[in-house]
Amino acid sequence: MQDYKIIKKGLPKEIQEISDIDEVINQFAKSCKPFEDQVYLHIDAMTNAIYCECHVSAESLINFATIDVPLDPDEQPEYRANRDIVEDHVAFEQMKFDAKNHRTFSNIVAEFDLTTNPEYPIKIIGGQHRYIAIKEAYDASINELHSIKLYFGLDKKQRLDVQLISNVNIAASTDLYDRLQETARGPELRNWCQEVAFLDPGQDFSAKRMRGSTFTVREIRSFILNYYAGNKVNLQNFENIDTTPVICKTGRLDPDWDKLRENQQIWEDDGLKEAAREFMLLDEAQRLAVEKKKKSLSPKYSEKTLNMAILTAWSFVAGMLQNNKVRLKRHYDIRDIKEGKDPLNAEAMAKARHKSDPENYRGLGTRNDAKERGRCVEVFYLQAEKGSGITPNILDVAIKRYHKKQANIEVLEAEEKI
């Protein structure tokens, strides 16, 4: 086969002079036999990524493409760039039906790369559901042409950008964006989570928060960020300062997390590791207690620790008490089940309320707003002071302390304006 005709009209001169791109494109044409006898190269002016758009047969896609694509093949080859396949989605079922009725698909985004897994040089980054539909149709002897957007010679930064824009859309979970972003930044957070048992060995973060799923990146970021925020609190002035935990942003950059993450020492912080392991022991104890009393406790109480108000407040208080080992131990010992109660006493929490709460308020640990998070800090802080576990009296006093504190802060802020 003679060399594929490559048209670089309009591309910057330095791009036109990259000779190895021509070689790679000709390798693609020789292997995959695109429908077109010439290709127009384009450039994404934002990242200088080079790509073309062409048509290839289902046969070529099946023979030379793969959806098993790592985000960072050099340092994290075991973690994937693509979204998880949603097998039972009605749109996916329709897609497979259409493919078997000779549907021609487009918007398949891929990279032609021979450096990893050269047997399958077309690395599909966006369109894995379409690929599977095409494959099932091909297995049924349907061999149509399909349109692909094919990138060449991507560096790590360009590859991340392509994978992000291909896998994140309005319908996609923001947790997926967080996972992709964290993977691109390096394996440190995932490795740390596996070390402290937030994740099992080899396990990845959840792409969408749901009951029974693994932790999301947002949850772990929030846990770590609040541990260090609590660590900065002056306990001598606890009643007069705002101790409301934060929840990390999702689906976009979070400056607070980005700044903290630059400090590589956090991954070796023994206090943080201990707090993470203790939290997992609390989570396990809560689940086991609810399972033992499943006839009298609602199953939803088993994941009470994962409510963001509880998770962030517990971590915040763990950070606050690092220099008070007696109270810190009481805080960690809350996992010990007393009098047949689950550690968080979820039923008592469900009944805890303030006179200012609306009628539809369902008790502590059911919402994630700032007031809920601030109240939970008071609960855990007071429990660590008394060491008697979470009781209805502890909940009542903690909620009242929260409102008293907020009133004090409001007065102090007003006085500063005089």
C-alpha positions as CSV (number, residue, x, y, z in Angstrom):
1,M,0.0,0.0,0.0
2,Q,1.3,3.4,-0.9
3,D,1.5,6.1,1.7
4,Y,-1.7,7.6,2.9
5,K,-2.3,11.1,1.6
6,I,-2.1,13.4,4.6
7,I,-3.3,17.0,4.3
8,K,-2.0,19.4,6.9
9,K,-3.5,22.6,5.5
10,G,-3.8,25.3,8.2
11,L,-1.7,23.5,10.8
12,P,1.2,25.4,12.5
13,K,4.5,25.0,10.7
14,E,6.1,23.1,13.7
15,I,3.2,20.6,13.6
16,Q,3.6,20.1,9.8
17,E,7.2,19.2,10.3
18,I,6.6,16.4,12.8
19,S,7.6,13.5,10.5
20,D,6.9,10.7,12.9
21,I,3.2,11.6,12.9
22,D,3.1,10.8,9.2
23,E,4.6,7.4,10.0
24,V,2.1,6.7,12.7
25,I,-0.8,7.7,10.4
26,N,0.4,5.5,7.6
27,Q,0.6,2.6,10.1
28,F,-3.0,3.3,11.0
29,A,-4.1,3.4,7.4
30,K,-2.2,0.1,6.6
31,S,-3.8,-1.7,9.5
32,C,-7.3,-0.3,9.7
33,K,-8.0,0.6,6.1
34,P,-10.2,3.7,6.6
35,F,-12.8,4.4,4.1
36,E,-11.2,7.7,3.0
37,D,-8.1,7.6,0.8
38,Q,-6.8,10.8,2.3
39,V,-6.9,12.4,5.7
40,Y,-7.1,16.0,6.9
41,L,-5.2,16.6,10.1
42,H,-6.6,19.0,12.6
43,I,-5.3,20.5,15.8
44,D,-7.0,21.3,19.1
45,A,-5.7,24.8,19.6
46,M,-6.2,24.6,23.3
47,T,-3.7,21.7,23.8
48,N,-2.1,21.3,20.4
49,A,-3.4,17.7,20.2
50,I,-3.4,16.4,16.6
51,Y,-6.4,14.4,15.3
52,C,-8.3,13.4,12.3
53,E,-11.9,12.3,11.6
54,C,-12.5,9.3,9.4
55,H,-14.6,6.2,9.0
56,V,-13.6,2.6,9.7
57,S,-15.5,-0.6,9.4
58,A,-16.8,-2.5,12.4
59,E,-14.4,-5.3,11.4
60,S,-11.4,-2.9,11.8
61,L,-12.7,-1.6,15.2
62,I,-13.1,-5.1,16.6
63,N,-9.8,-6.3,15.3
64,F,-7.7,-3.3,16.3
65,A,-9.5,-1.4,19.0
66,T,-9.8,-1.8,22.8
67,I,-11.8,-0.1,25.5
68,D,-9.3,-1.4,28.2
69,V,-7.5,1.9,28.3
70,P,-5.4,3.1,31.2
71,L,-5.3,6.8,32.0
72,D,-1.7,6.8,33.0
73,P,-0.1,3.8,31.3
74,D,3.4,4.5,32.6
75,E,2.7,4.9,36.4
76,Q,-0.8,3.6,37.0
77,P,-1.5,1.1,34.2
78,E,-4.1,-0.9,36.3
79,Y,-6.6,2.0,36.6
80,R,-8.9,2.8,33.7
81,A,-9.9,6.0,32.0
82,N,-13.3,5.0,30.8
83,R,-16.6,5.2,32.7
84,D,-18.0,1.9,33.9
85,I,-20.3,0.1,31.5
86,V,-23.9,0.6,32.5
87,E,-25.3,-2.7,31.3
88,D,-28.9,-2.2,32.3
89,H,-29.5,1.3,31.0
90,V,-32.4,1.6,28.6
91,A,-30.3,3.8,26.2
92,F,-27.6,1.1,26.0
93,E,-30.2,-1.5,25.3
94,Q,-31.6,0.7,22.5
95,M,-28.0,1.3,21.2
96,K,-27.4,-2.4,20.9
97,F,-30.7,-3.0,19.2
98,D,-29.9,-0.2,16.7
99,A,-26.5,-1.5,15.9
100,K,-28.0,-4.9,14.9
101,N,-30.3,-3.0,12.6
102,H,-27.3,-1.5,10.7
103,R,-27.1,1.8,12.7
104,T,-23.9,3.7,11.8
105,F,-22.4,5.3,14.9
106,S,-20.2,8.4,15.2
107,N,-18.6,10.4,18.1
108,I,-16.2,7.5,18.9
109,V,-13.1,9.1,20.4
110,A,-9.8,7.2,20.3
111,E,-6.0,7.4,20.3
112,F,-3.9,5.5,17.8
113,D,-1.0,4.3,20.0
114,L,1.5,1.5,19.4
115,T,3.6,2.0,22.5
116,T,1.2,0.0,24.8
117,N,-0.7,-3.1,23.9
118,P,0.3,-2.8,20.2
119,E,-2.0,-5.6,19.2
120,Y,-4.9,-3.1,19.8
121,P,-3.5,0.3,18.7
122,I,-6.9,2.0,18.6
123,K,-7.4,3.0,22.3
124,I,-11.1,4.0,22.6
125,I,-11.4,6.8,25.1
126,G,-14.9,7.9,24.6
127,G,-17.7,5.7,23.2
128,Q,-17.2,2.4,24.9
129,H,-20.9,1.7,25.0
130,R,-21.0,2.2,21.2
131,Y,-18.0,-0.1,20.8
132,I,-19.8,-2.9,22.6
133,A,-22.9,-2.4,20.6
134,I,-20.9,-2.5,17.4
135,K,-19.1,-5.6,18.6
136,E,-22.3,-7.4,19.3
137,A,-23.7,-6.4,16.0
138,Y,-20.5,-7.6,14.3
139,D,-20.8,-10.9,16.0
140,A,-24.2,-11.1,14.3
141,S,-22.5,-10.4,10.9
142,I,-23.3,-6.7,10.8
143,N,-20.3,-4.8,9.4
144,E,-21.1,-1.1,8.9
145,L,-18.8,1.9,8.7
146,H,-18.5,4.1,11.8
147,S,-17.0,7.5,12.3
148,I,-14.1,8.0,14.7
149,K,-12.2,11.0,16.0
150,L,-8.6,9.7,16.2
151,Y,-5.8,11.4,18.0
152,F,-2.1,10.8,17.3
153,G,1.1,11.4,19.4
154,L,-0.6,12.5,22.6
155,D,1.6,13.4,25.6
156,K,0.3,12.7,29.1
157,K,-1.3,16.1,29.6
158,Q,-3.1,16.0,26.2
159,R,-4.2,12.4,26.9
160,L,-5.8,13.5,30.2
161,D,-7.6,16.4,28.5
162,V,-9.0,14.1,25.8
163,Q,-10.1,11.5,28.3
164,L,-11.8,14.2,30.5
165,I,-13.7,15.8,27.7
166,S,-14.7,12.4,26.3
167,N,-15.9,10.9,29.6
168,V,-17.4,13.9,31.3
169,N,-20.7,15.3,30.1
170,I,-23.8,16.7,31.6
171,A,-25.2,13.3,32.3
172,A,-22.0,11.9,33.8
173,S,-21.3,11.9,37.5
174,T,-19.1,14.6,38.8
175,D,-17.5,11.9,41.0
176,L,-16.1,10.4,37.7
177,Y,-14.4,13.8,36.9
178,D,-12.9,13.9,40.4
179,R,-11.5,10.3,39.9
180,L,-10.0,11.1,36.5
181,Q,-8.5,14.3,37.8
182,E,-7.0,12.6,40.8
183,T,-5.6,9.7,38.7
184,A,-4.0,12.2,36.4
185,R,-2.3,13.9,39.3
186,G,-0.7,10.7,40.5
187,P,-1.4,7.6,42.5
188,E,-0.7,9.1,46.0
189,L,-4.3,9.5,47.1
190,R,-5.4,6.1,45.9
191,N,-2.3,4.4,47.4
192,W,-2.9,6.1,50.7
193,C,-6.6,5.0,50.7
194,Q,-5.5,1.4,50.1
195,E,-3.0,1.6,52.9
196,V,-5.5,2.8,55.5
197,A,-8.3,0.5,54.2
198,F,-10.6,3.2,52.7
199,L,-10.1,1.1,49.6
200,D,-9.2,-2.6,49.2
201,P,-5.9,-3.4,47.5
202,G,-6.1,-2.7,43.8
203,Q,-9.5,-1.0,44.2
204,D,-10.4,2.3,42.6
205,F,-12.6,5.1,43.7
206,S,-16.3,5.0,42.9
207,A,-17.4,6.9,39.8
208,K,-20.8,7.6,41.5
209,R,-21.9,7.7,45.1
210,M,-24.5,5.1,45.9
211,R,-25.4,2.7,48.7
212,G,-22.8,-0.1,48.9
213,S,-20.3,1.6,46.6
214,T,-16.7,2.4,47.4
215,F,-15.6,5.8,48.6
216,T,-15.6,8.7,46.1
217,V,-12.7,11.0,45.7
218,R,-14.9,13.8,47.2
219,E,-15.5,11.9,50.4
220,I,-11.8,11.2,50.9
221,R,-10.7,14.7,50.1
222,S,-13.3,16.1,52.5
223,F,-12.1,13.7,55.2
224,I,-8.5,14.7,54.9
225,L,-9.2,18.4,54.5
226,N,-11.3,18.6,57.6
227,Y,-8.8,16.6,59.7
228,Y,-6.2,19.4,59.0
229,A,-8.8,22.1,59.5
230,G,-9.7,20.7,62.9
231,N,-6.0,20.5,63.7
232,K,-5.7,24.3,63.5
233,V,-8.5,25.0,66.0
234,N,-7.6,26.7,69.2
235,L,-9.5,24.7,71.8
236,Q,-9.2,27.4,74.4
237,N,-11.6,29.5,72.3
238,F,-13.8,26.7,71.0
239,E,-17.0,28.3,72.1
240,N,-16.4,31.5,70.1
241,I,-15.0,30.3,66.8
242,D,-16.8,28.7,63.8
243,T,-16.0,25.0,63.7
244,T,-18.1,24.1,60.7
245,P,-16.5,21.5,58.5
246,V,-16.4,21.9,54.7
247,I,-17.3,19.6,51.9
248,C,-14.9,19.6,48.9
249,K,-16.1,20.8,45.6
250,T,-16.9,18.1,43.0
251,G,-16.7,18.2,39.2
252,R,-14.3,21.1,39.2
253,L,-11.1,22.2,40.8
254,D,-11.0,22.8,44.6
255,P,-8.3,25.4,45.5
256,D,-8.3,24.3,49.2
257,W,-7.7,20.7,48.3
258,D,-5.2,21.5,45.6
259,K,-3.1,23.6,48.0
260,L,-3.2,20.9,50.7
261,R,-2.3,18.1,48.2
262,E,0.9,19.9,47.3
263,N,2.2,19.0,50.7
264,Q,3.5,15.5,50.1
265,Q,4.1,15.0,53.8
266,I,0.3,14.4,54.4
267,W,0.7,10.9,52.9
268,E,3.1,10.0,55.8
269,D,1.2,11.7,58.6
270,D,0.7,8.9,61.2
271,G,-2.0,10.9,63.0
272,L,-4.0,11.2,59.8
273,K,-3.5,7.5,59.0
274,E,-4.6,6.5,62.5
275,A,-7.7,8.7,62.1
276,A,-8.6,7.0,58.8
277,R,-8.2,3.5,60.2
278,E,-10.3,4.4,63.3
279,F,-13.0,5.8,61.0
280,M,-13.1,2.6,59.1
281,L,-13.4,0.6,62.3
282,L,-16.3,2.9,63.3
283,D,-17.9,2.3,59.9
284,E,-17.5,-1.5,60.3
285,A,-18.9,-1.4,63.8
286,Q,-21.9,0.6,62.7
287,R,-22.6,-1.8,59.8
288,L,-22.3,-4.9,62.0
289,A,-24.5,-3.5,64.8
290,V,-27.3,-2.6,62.3
291,E,-27.0,-6.1,60.7
292,K,-27.4,-7.7,64.1
293,K,-30.5,-5.7,64.8
294,K,-31.9,-5.6,61.3
295,K,-35.3,-6.5,62.5
296,S,-35.5,-3.3,64.7
297,L,-33.2,-0.9,62.8
298,S,-33.6,0.5,59.4
299,P,-31.0,-0.8,56.8
300,K,-30.2,2.8,55.9
301,Y,-28.5,3.2,59.3
302,S,-25.8,0.8,58.3
303,E,-24.1,3.6,56.2
304,K,-24.7,6.4,58.7
305,T,-21.0,7.1,59.0
306,L,-20.9,8.0,55.3
307,N,-23.3,10.9,55.6
308,M,-21.1,13.8,54.7
309,A,-22.1,15.8,57.8
310,I,-21.0,12.9,60.0
311,L,-17.9,12.0,58.0
312,T,-16.6,15.5,57.9
313,A,-17.4,16.3,61.5
314,W,-15.9,13.1,62.9
315,S,-12.7,13.9,60.9
316,F,-12.7,17.5,62.0
317,V,-12.9,16.5,65.7
318,A,-10.2,13.8,65.2
319,G,-7.9,16.6,64.0
320,M,-8.9,18.9,66.8
321,L,-8.0,16.4,69.5
322,Q,-4.6,15.3,68.3
323,N,-2.9,17.0,71.2
324,N,-5.4,15.7,73.8
325,K,-4.8,12.0,73.8
326,V,-7.4,11.2,76.5
327,R,-10.3,12.8,74.6
328,L,-8.9,11.5,71.3
329,K,-9.1,8.0,72.7
330,R,-12.7,8.6,73.8
331,H,-13.5,9.9,70.3
332,Y,-12.1,6.7,68.7
333,D,-13.6,4.4,71.3
334,I,-17.1,5.5,70.2
335,R,-17.0,2.5,67.9
336,D,-17.4,0.2,71.0
337,I,-21.0,-0.8,71.0
338,K,-22.7,-0.3,74.4
339,E,-26.0,-1.6,75.6
340,G,-26.8,-3.2,72.3
341,K,-26.7,0.2,70.5
342,D,-25.1,1.0,67.2
343,P,-22.1,3.3,67.8
344,L,-23.8,6.3,66.3
345,N,-27.2,5.6,67.9
346,A,-28.9,6.4,64.7
347,E,-32.4,6.1,66.1
348,A,-31.6,8.7,68.8
349,M,-30.1,10.9,66.1
350,A,-33.2,10.6,64.0
351,K,-35.2,12.1,66.9
352,A,-32.8,14.9,67.7
353,R,-33.9,18.3,66.7
354,H,-34.0,22.0,67.7
355,K,-37.1,24.1,68.1
356,S,-36.0,26.1,65.1
357,D,-36.0,23.1,62.8
358,P,-38.7,22.8,60.1
359,E,-41.4,20.1,60.3
360,N,-39.7,18.0,57.6
361,Y,-36.4,17.8,59.4
362,R,-35.5,14.1,59.9
363,G,-32.9,14.3,62.6
364,L,-29.1,14.6,62.8
365,G,-27.1,12.9,60.0
366,T,-29.7,13.2,57.4
367,R,-28.6,16.4,55.7
368,N,-25.2,17.8,54.6
369,D,-25.7,21.5,55.0
370,A,-23.4,23.7,57.1
371,K,-25.8,23.7,60.1
372,E,-25.9,19.9,60.1
373,R,-22.1,19.6,59.9
374,G,-21.6,22.2,62.7
375,R,-24.1,20.3,64.9
376,C,-22.3,17.0,64.4
377,V,-19.0,18.6,65.4
378,E,-20.6,19.6,68.7
379,V,-21.9,16.0,69.1
380,F,-18.5,14.4,68.6
381,Y,-16.7,17.0,70.7
382,L,-19.1,16.7,73.6
383,Q,-19.0,12.9,73.4
384,A,-15.2,13.0,73.6
385,E,-15.5,15.2,76.7
386,K,-17.9,12.8,78.5
387,G,-16.9,9.5,76.9
388,S,-20.3,8.0,77.5
389,G,-21.2,7.4,73.8
390,I,-23.9,9.2,71.8
391,T,-27.0,9.5,74.0
392,P,-30.2,11.5,73.6
393,N,-28.9,13.9,76.3
394,I,-25.6,14.4,74.4
395,L,-27.5,15.1,71.2
396,D,-29.8,17.6,72.9
397,V,-27.0,19.5,74.6
398,A,-24.8,19.5,71.5
399,I,-27.5,21.0,69.3
400,K,-28.1,23.7,71.9
401,R,-24.4,24.4,72.2
402,Y,-24.3,24.8,68.4
403,H,-27.0,27.4,68.4
404,K,-25.4,29.2,71.4
405,K,-22.1,29.3,69.6
406,Q,-23.6,30.7,66.4
407,A,-25.3,33.4,68.5
408,N,-22.0,34.2,70.2
409,I,-20.2,34.4,66.9
410,E,-22.9,36.7,65.5
411,V,-22.6,39.0,68.5
412,L,-18.8,39.1,68.2
413,E,-19.0,39.9,64.5
414,A,-21.5,42.7,65.3
415,E,-19.3,44.2,68.0
416,E,-16.3,44.3,65.7
417,K,-18.3,46.7,63.5
418,I,-18.9,49.2,66.2
